[in-house]
Amino acid sequence: MKKFYLKLLFVISVVFFFSNNLFAQSYEVKGAGTDDVNGIYVPSGKKNGKTQYVKGDYVLLYKGCHAKWMIKSSEGNLYRNKIDSKTPPENGWEKGCGEGSVDPAPTVVIVAEKSKAEKRRKTR
């Protein structure tokens, strides 16, 4: 019986450890002046304790310093957000200091929420 509880505890621990990525949403970045930044970002592991998201060479991640969230590439910090939140904030983004960063700054929306909003518009 003791082995059963140890195995159960192990399984629960593994599920808890990976649950943030298992249930993480994808995000759409839209309206960025740097056109290649726009698109769907999917979960890709964790960085600084929070899920990070990728789209090709671009990464949407929690930095935790002055710029809490950022969208970066090999050219540097393209867009940043100073809102400290569990998930990427929708608004409050600003142009970063990386080469290739162009105004306007984007908005970031959960893909599932976008789909629900589109369905509501179509039914009206």
C-alpha positions, 0 to 999 in steps of 0.5 A: 500500500505504501508503494501505491501512495508513493507512486501516486504522490510522484504522478501528482508531483509530475502533473503539478510541475508540468501543468502550467505548460499543459494548460497554457494558452496560445497568444496572438500578437497583432497590430505591431509596427514590426510586421513579422512579430504579428501572429500566433505564439505557442507555449514553449517551456518556462523562463523566469517561472512563467510560460514563454511563447514562441513564433519562429525566431520571436519569443514572448517571455516574462523578464521580471526586471523593469520590462516585465514582459517582452517580445524579443528576437536576435535583434533584441527587445522589440516590444516591452510591457511593464505590467507584472502579471501571470500571463502576457498582458493585452494592453500597455505594450510599448516599443523596445530598444532593439533594432527593428522595433517599429511603432505602433506597439502591439496588443496581445490576446489569448487565441481562445478568447479571440475565437469566442469573440469572433463567434459572437460577432458572427451570430449577431 
